[in-house]
């Protein structure tokens, strides 16, 4: 265990249960924020890769055709 971990545990032991619950909530909030930031970074990387392909954007009609084809395929498979 690192010195900071030991220090945090000792400080937590001195807090009343209600305050410990607040600390837990805050730590979970920080972890969720880090997870969202990592997901956003991955999404940005994916968009950059897609953009690097240089493909023209799909038209509304092309998108609708793909959606309809997928729906039809699902109906036949069900």
N, C-alpha and C positions, 0 to 999 in steps of 0.2 A: 504494500500500500504506500502511495506517495505521501509526502508531508502535507500537501494540500488536502488530500482525501482524509487523512487523519484529523487535520484541523477542522474540516467541515463536519465530520462525524461527531467530534467533541462538541462543537457548537450546536449541532442539531440535538444532541442529548440534553442540552440546557434549555431548549425551547419547550413551551407547553404544546400539547398535542394539536391544538388548533393552528398554531404557527407552523408546525411541521407539515400539516396538510397544505398550508399556503405555499411552503417551499416546494413540496411535491408538485403542486399545480404549476408553479412557475417553471420548474425544471421540465415538466412535460410540455409546457408552452414553448420553451426554448428549443426542445428537441423537435417539435412539430415544425417550428419555423425553419430549422436547419433542413428538415426533410423536404419542405416546400421549396426552399432555395435550391436544393440539389435537383429536385424534379424540374424546376424551371430551367436550370442549366442544361439538363439532358434534353429538354424540349427545344431549347435554343440551338443546341448542337444538331438535333434532328432536322430542324428547319434549315439550318445552314447546309447540311448535306443534300437535302431536297433541292434547295436553291442552286447548289453547285451543279446539279444535273442539267440545268438550263432548259428544262421542259416547259412548253407553253402551258399556261393555266387551263384547267378544264372549263368548258362552258357550262352554263346552267343545264342545257339539254344533255350534255354528256354525263353530268352528275346524275341527273334524273334517270337516264338510261341505265346507268350502273346500279342505282338503287332498285329500279324495277327488275333488272336481271337477277340481282341477289334475292329479292323477295320471291321471284318466280322459282328460283333454285331451291329456296327453303321450303316452299309449298310442295314441290315435287319430292323433296327428301323426307317430308313429314308423314 
